[in-house]
Amino acid sequence: MQTKFKKIALIGKYMNQSALQLMQNDLTDLALHLSAKNIEVWVEENTARHANLHAYSTSSLEGIGTQVDLVIVMGGDGTMLSVARSLIDADIPLVGVNRGRFGFLTDLRAEDMLVQLDRILVGDYIEEPRVMLTAEVLRQGQVLHANIALNDVVIKSGLRLIELEVTINDKFVHKQRADGLIISTPTGTTAYALSAGGQILHPNLHAISLVPICPHTLSNRPIAVHSDSKIEVTVMQFDEAQLSFDGQFQVALQIGDKVKVQRASQTIRLLHPSDYCYFDMLRNKLNWG
């Protein structure tokens, strides 16, 4: 088989040992399948240790992007989110094999992953760039923390309503009292933002969605703005609040903190089989008729 992917890395749900052990057979089959095609197989070091894949080259998650041409992620959307953030600077295409619940990002089924993967290896695939967000927390004018997100950046109250002031491109939008605010990429509009009543944005749109969480004023509705927009949220009043990135990393906030959010300069690249259809995926995952 001729393929431009000469070196491929495997990453399992490495943060959950019991889940990784359940995927051990799938990962082993995948590694053997690739090796039989004379592809150099790498395995993320925690995946290798917990899945007993010791016959292959290993690397840390952060370093594996410099070693390979393609990364295959086995797990759920949470695993893909972690991997995407860790490899954002590597510009490596990602393929997701779903061993989670929803699989909005990991769309290959484990049952036929070898057949689907063979199609991708010979070039029968769609490449889809996905926008990411970067956010900074400023306290008294100094950057306290900075991070990136593939799904969303969320400001959320821990106890009662939080009061936030929102500006977009230095233009005042509103003050809102709510349980919080979700600032989402199109990818993230099928995650927390969807549960909070936000609109679904096709991942090819150059847009950012702002979705209030249980707003006190019912006319405060979700809005979408161009992805070039610069969003600034000031924490005006709260009992307790935090900022999260993809729901996987939290920063405690104080009154007066400013959260600046904008599109990241980097994107991630997802590979799908050529017959992949976003609307088919939505219909299946959301049980539409």
Buried (B, 14 or more C-beta within 10 A) or exposed (E): EEBEBEBBBBBBBBBBEEBBBBBBEBBBEBBEBBBEBEBBBBBBBBBBBBBEBEEBBBBEBEBBBEBBBBBBBBBBBBBBBBBBBBBBEBEBBBBBBBBBEBBBBBBBEBEEBBEBBBBBBEEEBBEBEBBBBBBBBBBEEEEBBEBBBBBBBBBBBBEEBBBBBBBBEEEEBEBBBBBBBBBBBBBBBBBBBBEBEBBBBEBEBEBBBBBBBEBEEEEBEBBBBEBEBBBBBBBBEBEEBBBBBBBBBEBEBEEEBBBBBBBBEBBBBBBBBEEBEBEEBBEEBEEEE
